[in-house]
Amino acid sequence: MTTTSESLEAEFEEYLPNRLADEASMAVNAFNHNSKVRKEGWEDPGDAYDAVGSLVHMARMLPQAIEQATRPVSWTHLRGRLRMAENQDPDAALAELDVARMAAESAARHLTSALQRVQNAMVHMGAVIEDAAEPTECNRCGDAFDPADTKMHGAKRRYPASRFCCACVDGCHDNERADHRCVVCS
């Protein structure tokens, strides 16, 4: 099922943003608990690649989420209703909040880059398929593997530890995007 931004907005429109942020943190916590042990569907490099891709996608959205999470403070300040403890200056406090927010947004952008590096490091990893017949043709293009084809690029020999020919793997130029989901990479 493909989910668009508009359908997500409609589905969660009734929820307050702070509740959605709480549910997102609980989902990350659940991932942390459920990813500790190997289980069916969570045992191969492809499973890790997909999970890290989702983390990249989430990290990419964090700067916007951080900025929007602080908006109620700005709105309250603009209406002249921001109350401060111990006679602190609201303008100075808001300026400090802006500095802290920008630092958090920058850290989120660095996290996105770091996670992309993690995912890129896994892009050509796979698992040896146990107790299965060696494939004789590419799962993408259907061409028979030719072990004698020794060209550097576009070869029809089998790409190591995969179900694809070298030509199809070479043709996947979009593997640096976190949301990339082609038959070769997924």
N, C-alpha and C positions, 0 to 999 in steps of 0.2 A: 504494500500500500504506500503510495507516494503521498507525502504530506507537504503542503505548501505553507508558506508563511501566513497567508490569509486564513487558511483553515485552522492553523494553530491559534491564531489570534481569536478567531470566533469560538473555538473550543474552550479557551482559557479566559475569555473576556470577563466572566463573572468572578474570577479569582483576583484578589489583591496582589500587587507585585511582591510584597514582602512574603506572602504565602507561597508564591511560585519560587522565590529565591530559597525559601526553606525546603521546599520539595526537591529542588535541584541539589541542594547540599545533602539531603537524605539519599538521593539517587547515587551520588558519588560515594557516600558511605556504604550503601548496599553493594556497589561495584567493588569497593575495597574488600568487603567481607567475602563476596562470592567469587572473587578472582584469585583467592589464596591457593586453591587446590585445583588439580587437573580434573576435568570431567568432560564428557562428550560434548563437543561444540566449543570447548575451551582447552585445546591441547596442542594446537599447531601454530606455526608462525603466522599463518593467515588470520587466525583468530586474534592474535596480538596486534597485527597490522590494522585490522578493522577497529579494534578498541582504541588504539592510539589515534587513528583517524578521527574517531568521535571526540576524543579529548582535544585534538587540534581544533576541530570545529567549535567545540565549547570554548576553548581558550581564545579563539579568534573573536568570539562574541563578548568576552569579558570587559574590554575597555568601554564598550557602549553600556553594558549592564552596570558597571561601576559608576559611570557618569550619571545614568538615569537613577541609580539608587540614592544619589545625594540630592536629587531635584527637590524633594519635599522641604529640605532645609532652606534652599534658595527661595522657594516659593513663600515660605513662612517669613523669611527675612524681607523679601520685597513687599509683603503686606504690612511690615512693621510689627510683626507679632512674635519675633524670635526672642525668647526669654533666655537669659544667661545666668548661670550660677555665680555667686561671689562677685557680682558687679563687673564681670568681664565685658570687654568691648565686643559687641556683635560683629562689627565690621572686621576687626582683627581675627576673630574666631572664624569667620567665613573665609577670609584670606588664607588662614592656615588650613582649613578644610580643602580649599582649592589646590593648594600645594600638595597636600597629602593625596588627594584624588588623582592629580596628574602623575604623581609617583606610582600609584597603584596601577593606573592605566598603562604606564610605561613598562612596569614589571609584567603585566599581562601580555603585552606585545612581545617581550623577551621570552616569556613562557611559550607563546605560540611558536616562535622561531625554534626554540629548543625542542619542543614536541615534534615539529616538522623534521628536524634532524633525526630524532629517534625513529620516526616512521620511514624516512628515506633510508636509514641504515638497514631496515628490514625489507626493503622493496624487492630484493631478489632472493629472499629466503623462502624455503618451502620445507615440507616434510616428506620423507621417503614413505611411500604408500606400502604398507606391509600386507603380505598375503594377497596381493593383487597382481594380475597379469600386467607386464610392462606394456604401456600404450604403444601402439604402432602408428598412430596418426594424431595430428594436432587437434586438440579439443576446440580450438577457435576456428581455424580455416578448413580443417578436415583433410589436409594434404598428408600423405604418408611421410613418415620420417625417413630421411636419407642420411645415414651415418657417414657416407662418403663425401657429403657436401661440407667442405672445409672453409668456405668463404667467411670472411670476418663479419660481414653484415648481410642480412637477408637469407641466411642459410636455412635449409629445410631439415637440418638435423634437429634432434630433440634438445631443447634447452635443459641443462642439468637439473635433475630432481623436480621436473615439472611435467605437465601434460600438454605443453605447447612447443611449437617449433621456434627456433631462434628468430626467424623472420617476424613472427607475431609478437614476441617479446621485444624485439628491436623496434617494432612499429608502435609500441605503447609509449608515446612521448608525453603523456599527461600525468605521469605518476607522482609528480611533486605536489599536486593539489590534494588537500585533505579529503575533499568530498568526491574524489575520483573513484569510480566504481566500474571498471571495464571487466570483461570476462577473464582477461589475463591477470589482472591485479587482485581480483577478489576471490 
